[in-house]
Amino acid sequence: MSGSEAVGPMEAVRAKAVDDQLIDELVGRAQAEGLRPAGEGGLLQQLTVMM
C-alpha cells in the first residue's frame, strides 16, 4: 500500500491544500526577493541542490 492509499479522501484533500499553500508561499517569497521560480539559479534549482 502506498502513502496516498493509506490516508482517507478528506486527509488527502487537506494535505494537497497545505502543499498548494506552501508552494504559493515559497514562490511568492522567491519572487519578492527577485528570484525566479525556475531556471538557472532559480528557486527550483536551489531546492533540488539542498536535497
TIMARLUM-717142 format. One record per atom (N, C-alpha, C): x, y, z; residue in one letter. Coordinates in nm, 4 decimals. Layout:
! TIMARLUM-717142
{u:X; v:Y; w:Z; r:A}
...
! end
This chain:
! TIMARLUM-717142
{u:0.0859; v:-0.1183; w:0.0000; r:M}
{u:0.0000; v:0.0000; w:0.0000; r:M}
{u:0.0898; v:0.1238; w:0.0000; r:M}
{u:0.0656; v:0.2165; w:-0.0917; r:S}
{u:0.1461; v:0.3386; w:-0.0983; r:S}
{u:0.0930; v:0.4405; w:0.0013; r:S}
{u:0.1712; v:0.5472; w:0.0223; r:G}
{u:0.1330; v:0.6507; w:0.1168; r:G}
{u:0.0000; v:0.7148; w:0.0849; r:G}
{u:-0.0300; v:0.7366; w:-0.0431; r:S}
{u:-0.1553; v:0.8016; w:-0.0800; r:S}
{u:-0.2753; v:0.7111; w:-0.0557; r:S}
{u:-0.2554; v:0.5780; w:-0.0556; r:E}
{u:-0.3655; v:0.4865; w:-0.0298; r:E}
{u:-0.3912; v:0.4712; w:0.1189; r:E}
{u:-0.2947; v:0.5079; w:0.2029; r:A}
{u:-0.3059; v:0.4900; w:0.3466; r:A}
{u:-0.3910; v:0.5974; w:0.4129; r:A}
{u:-0.4188; v:0.7077; w:0.3443; r:V}
{u:-0.4990; v:0.8150; w:0.4025; r:V}
{u:-0.6354; v:0.8180; w:0.3359; r:V}
{u:-0.7322; v:0.8699; w:0.4101; r:G}
{u:-0.8655; v:0.8821; w:0.3555; r:G}
{u:-0.8752; v:0.9992; w:0.2600; r:G}
{u:-0.9872; v:1.0080; w:0.1871; r:P}
{u:-1.0025; v:1.1155; w:0.0880; r:P}
{u:-0.9965; v:1.2560; w:0.1464; r:P}
{u:-1.0525; v:1.2770; w:0.2651; r:M}
{u:-1.0506; v:1.4111; w:0.3241; r:M}
{u:-0.9094; v:1.4502; w:0.3658; r:M}
{u:-0.8342; v:1.3548; w:0.4190; r:E}
{u:-0.6965; v:1.3832; w:0.4578; r:E}
{u:-0.6131; v:1.4170; w:0.3352; r:E}
{u:-0.6373; v:1.3473; w:0.2245; r:A}
{u:-0.5642; v:1.3741; w:0.1004; r:A}
{u:-0.5957; v:1.5138; w:0.0484; r:A}
{u:-0.7211; v:1.5547; w:0.0567; r:V}
{u:-0.7613; v:1.6886; w:0.0121; r:V}
{u:-0.6956; v:1.7951; w:0.0993; r:V}
{u:-0.6943; v:1.7734; w:0.2311; r:R}
{u:-0.6305; v:1.8692; w:0.3226; r:R}
{u:-0.4806; v:1.8781; w:0.2969; r:R}
{u:-0.4175; v:1.7635; w:0.2758; r:A}
{u:-0.2731; v:1.7625; w:0.2502; r:A}
{u:-0.2413; v:1.8375; w:0.1218; r:A}
{u:-0.3224; v:1.8196; w:0.0174; r:K}
{u:-0.2990; v:1.8901; w:-0.1082; r:K}
{u:-0.3169; v:2.0400; w:-0.0886; r:K}
{u:-0.4158; v:2.0816; w:-0.0114; r:A}
{u:-0.4374; v:2.2241; w:0.0141; r:A}
{u:-0.3181; v:2.2839; w:0.0872; r:A}
{u:-0.2623; v:2.2112; w:0.1833; r:V}
{u:-0.1446; v:2.2588; w:0.2561; r:V}
{u:-0.0262; v:2.2653; w:0.1608; r:V}
{u:-0.0085; v:2.1621; w:0.0775; r:D}
{u:0.1002; v:2.1615; w:-0.0204; r:D}
{u:0.0885; v:2.2808; w:-0.1152; r:D}
{u:-0.0302; v:2.3051; w:-0.1662; r:D}
{u:-0.0514; v:2.4173; w:-0.2584; r:D}
{u:-0.0220; v:2.5508; w:-0.1898; r:D}
{u:-0.0639; v:2.5642; w:-0.0643; r:Q}
{u:-0.0396; v:2.6876; w:0.0106; r:Q}
{u:0.1107; v:2.7070; w:0.0326; r:Q}
{u:0.1807; v:2.6003; w:0.0651; r:L}
{u:0.3251; v:2.6087; w:0.0869; r:L}
{u:0.3973; v:2.6471; w:-0.0417; r:L}
{u:0.3579; v:2.5878; w:-0.1529; r:I}
{u:0.4188; v:2.6214; w:-0.2819; r:I}
{u:0.3947; v:2.7680; w:-0.3149; r:I}
{u:0.2726; v:2.8148; w:-0.2964; r:D}
{u:0.2410; v:2.9560; w:-0.3221; r:D}
{u:0.3277; v:3.0487; w:-0.2365; r:D}
{u:0.3460; v:3.0116; w:-0.1093; r:E}
{u:0.4260; v:3.0948; w:-0.0196; r:E}
{u:0.5728; v:3.0967; w:-0.0620; r:E}
{u:0.6271; v:2.9806; w:-0.0959; r:L}
{u:0.7667; v:2.9736; w:-0.1390; r:L}
{u:0.7909; v:3.0546; w:-0.2665; r:L}
{u:0.7025; v:3.0392; w:-0.3636; r:V}
{u:0.7177; v:3.1117; w:-0.4899; r:V}
{u:0.7015; v:3.2614; w:-0.4666; r:V}
{u:0.6057; v:3.3002; w:-0.3846; r:G}
{u:0.5849; v:3.4417; w:-0.3552; r:G}
{u:0.7063; v:3.5049; w:-0.2886; r:G}
{u:0.7639; v:3.4341; w:-0.1922; r:R}
{u:0.8842; v:3.4858; w:-0.1255; r:R}
{u:1.0010; v:3.4951; w:-0.2222; r:R}
{u:1.0165; v:3.3941; w:-0.3043; r:A}
{u:1.1270; v:3.3942; w:-0.4010; r:A}
{u:1.1127; v:3.5125; w:-0.4966; r:A}
{u:0.9921; v:3.5344; w:-0.5479; r:Q}
{u:0.9702; v:3.6449; w:-0.6410; r:Q}
{u:0.9917; v:3.7792; w:-0.5720; r:Q}
{u:0.9517; v:3.7908; w:-0.4468; r:A}
{u:0.9707; v:3.9156; w:-0.3726; r:A}
{u:1.1193; v:3.9478; w:-0.3558; r:A}
{u:1.2021; v:3.8433; w:-0.3525; r:E}
{u:1.3469; v:3.8622; w:-0.3394; r:E}
{u:1.4166; v:3.8655; w:-0.4749; r:E}
{u:1.3373; v:3.8681; w:-0.5828; r:G}
{u:1.3935; v:3.8769; w:-0.7170; r:G}
{u:1.4413; v:3.7440; w:-0.7733; r:G}
{u:1.3999; v:3.6345; w:-0.7124; r:L}
{u:1.4401; v:3.5020; w:-0.7558; r:L}
{u:1.3321; v:3.4433; w:-0.8457; r:L}
{u:1.3737; v:3.3873; w:-0.9574; r:R}
{u:1.2774; v:3.3238; w:-1.0473; r:R}
{u:1.2360; v:3.1878; w:-0.9909; r:R}
{u:1.1125; v:3.1432; w:-1.0179; r:P}
{u:1.0689; v:3.0117; w:-0.9698; r:P}
{u:1.1508; v:2.8971; w:-1.0309; r:P}
{u:1.1865; v:2.9089; w:-1.1576; r:A}
{u:1.2604; v:2.8025; w:-1.2260; r:A}
{u:1.3707; v:2.8641; w:-1.3105; r:A}
{u:1.4564; v:2.7782; w:-1.3626; r:G}
{u:1.5647; v:2.8250; w:-1.4478; r:G}
{u:1.6962; v:2.8346; w:-1.3723; r:G}
{u:1.7986; v:2.8776; w:-1.4426; r:E}
{u:1.9332; v:2.8887; w:-1.3866; r:E}
{u:1.9329; v:2.9774; w:-1.2624; r:E}
{u:1.9732; v:2.9207; w:-1.1493; r:G}
{u:1.9794; v:2.9954; w:-1.0251; r:G}
{u:1.8455; v:3.0209; w:-0.9602; r:G}
{u:1.7390; v:2.9622; w:-1.0124; r:G}
{u:1.6056; v:2.9853; w:-0.9595; r:G}
{u:1.5734; v:2.9017; w:-0.8365; r:G}
{u:1.4538; v:2.9222; w:-0.7842; r:L}
{u:1.4081; v:2.8552; w:-0.6634; r:L}
{u:1.4134; v:2.7038; w:-0.6784; r:L}
{u:1.3616; v:2.6513; w:-0.7875; r:L}
{u:1.3585; v:2.5064; w:-0.8067; r:L}
{u:1.4998; v:2.4488; w:-0.8064; r:L}
{u:1.5909; v:2.5147; w:-0.8736; r:Q}
{u:1.7287; v:2.4663; w:-0.8759; r:Q}
{u:1.7893; v:2.4689; w:-0.7359; r:Q}
{u:1.7636; v:2.5743; w:-0.6605; r:Q}
{u:1.8183; v:2.5840; w:-0.5267; r:Q}
{u:1.7601; v:2.4777; w:-0.4342; r:Q}
{u:1.6310; v:2.4498; w:-0.4484; r:L}
{u:1.5687; v:2.3470; w:-0.3662; r:L}
{u:1.6235; v:2.2084; w:-0.3979; r:L}
{u:1.6454; v:2.1793; w:-0.5232; r:T}
{u:1.6956; v:2.0477; w:-0.5607; r:T}
{u:1.8395; v:2.0286; w:-0.5175; r:T}
{u:1.9179; v:2.1347; w:-0.5116; r:V}
{u:2.0562; v:2.1253; w:-0.4642; r:V}
{u:2.0558; v:2.0917; w:-0.3150; r:V}
{u:1.9599; v:2.1443; w:-0.2411; r:M}
{u:1.9526; v:2.1227; w:-0.0966; r:M}
{u:1.9194; v:1.9786; w:-0.0627; r:M}
{u:1.8511; v:1.9087; w:-0.1496; r:M}
{u:1.8069; v:1.7723; w:-0.1209; r:M}
{u:1.9125; v:1.6802; w:-0.1636; r:M}
! end
